[in-house]
Amino acid sequence: MDKSFPLTGWGSLAVHGGHIQDPMYAHQVPIYASSTYVFDTAEQGMRRFSGEEEGYIYSRWGNPTMHEAEEKIAALETFGLNKEVKGILHASGMAAISTLMLATLKPGDKIITHFSLYGGTDELVTKILPGFGITAIIADLRDLQKASDLIQSDPAIRMMYLETPANPTIQCVDLDELSKLARSHGLLVACDNTFATPFLQQPFRYSIDFVVHSTTKFLNGHGTAIGGILLGSDIDFMKTKCTKVHRLLGGNANPFDAFLLIQGMKTLELRMERHCHNAMEVAKFLVAHPAVAKVNYTGLASHSDHHTAKKQMRHPGAMLSFELKEGLQGGIDFMNKLKMCVRTVSLGTCDTLLSHPASMTHYSVPKEEKEKYGITDGLIRMNVGIENLQDIINDLKQAAP
Ligand SMILES: Cc1ncc(COP(=O)(O)O)c(C=O)c1O
């Protein structure tokens, strides 16, 4: 595409963004399955290693297929913002989050974060980072006064880490207010944008310093590859410290997964529109269902975070959860009766996925601990897919008669 041609739509950018014309004129980006890159001369090798000349050296450090994915996501996260960010593709969302933490924090530093977080991130900050002298303050960051009091009372807090909407509760925190608060105290702010995707929400709009994704989910969209990305607005810091930590930890992506991710992202806008439309209708159906005690979906005016979601998201998203009145056994029976929707724990794929935390992911977690996070025995988490709505509803109807 001619770079001087201004794209006016997000969907066009999702198709064309980041693409570099292949020197062999392949239409699609090739899978550069090469661990190393050759130098014309020893002097060129010297220039590449010293950074004097741009170019690939070794695929743990960078690779053309991976670079195209990085550029596409960076373009989508900043569409319409007049801002430059740099992305570094990783082997997984957790690898990207690990690079972020180890590049920005040192012993004695603290992270402040909301209590609802993806389980892996929660374990990283509560079980692994303390071994390196980095600890976490976990609070309900929807309470801005409390967040402010905590930050003021502890000068060791160095970073605010947000995830909105959060896994698994779908709770939302206010990016604008929290970012302002954090910056007024000199904190770094990071946001996990996995559930929203840059189509629904752009954290860089609120001067967030770092955005992370598990690209495994909606960005890939087809459940075909694990991946992650760390994006940052301090280009110099991204090119120096973050690049160094990424290269040395070895959590690099690979060209095949990057290729799948690039193909998936081209349809992100179309998929998200259909996901979101279906999710709203499924939420309305569940609200009226006699076997359902409660529906957690920020698109419903009854949800406590409805206004926050509305303020910062284009649509409320594809994820929801609901509580069956019949508790644990009700949840197990419901899951076993599903005929089209899929029983699995991930999210972000074209097909509708359901999980029952009490019998699956949180089976061994003590009841009081689960309930603290709103995970009741009859809770079902749902990634509403892009199938025809009536088929999703028909399956739910026959599973929860
Ligand atoms: C919100 C969120 N962030 C991060 C991760 C970790 O991503 P990955 O599994 O790609 O390492 C997940 C995984 O489910 C997630 O849901």
The ligand as an SDF file (V2000), in Angstrom:
LIG
                    3D

 16 16  0  0  0  0  0  0  0  0999 V2000
   -6.4150  -10.9020   30.3150 C   0  0  0  0  0  0  0  0  0  0  0  0
   -5.3040  -11.8720   30.0740 C   0  0  0  0  0  0  0  0  0  0  0  0
   -4.0480  -11.4360   30.1080 N   0  0  0  0  0  0  0  0  0  0  0  0
   -2.9920  -12.2660   29.9170 C   0  0  0  0  0  0  0  0  0  0  0  0
   -3.1910  -13.6190   29.6880 C   0  0  0  0  0  0  0  0  0  0  0  0
   -2.0050  -14.5180   29.4780 C   0  0  0  0  0  0  0  0  0  0  0  0
   -1.8670  -14.7690   28.1280 O   0  0  0  0  0  0  0  0  0  0  0  0
   -1.1390  -16.0690   27.5140 P   0  0  0  0  0  0  0  0  0  0  0  0
   -1.9800  -17.2450   27.8740 O   0  0  0  0  0  0  0  0  0  0  0  0
   -1.1000  -15.7710   26.0440 O   0  0  0  0  0  0  0  0  0  0  0  0
    0.1970  -16.1240   28.1380 O   0  0  0  0  0  0  0  0  0  0  0  0
   -4.4980  -14.1210   29.6200 C   0  0  0  0  0  0  0  0  0  0  0  0
   -4.7380  -15.5430   29.3690 C   0  0  0  0  0  0  0  0  0  0  0  0
   -5.8600  -16.0200   29.4380 O   0  0  0  0  0  0  0  0  0  0  0  0
   -5.5890  -13.2250   29.8250 C   0  0  0  0  0  0  0  0  0  0  0  0
   -6.8670  -13.6300   29.8000 O   0  0  0  0  0  0  0  0  0  0  0  0
  1  2  1  0
  2  3  1  0
  2 15  2  0
  3  4  2  0
  4  5  1  0
  5  6  1  0
  5 12  2  0
  6  7  1  0
  7  8  1  0
  8  9  2  0
  8 10  1  0
  8 11  1  0
 12 13  1  0
 12 15  1  0
 13 14  2  0
 15 16  1  0
M  END
$$$$
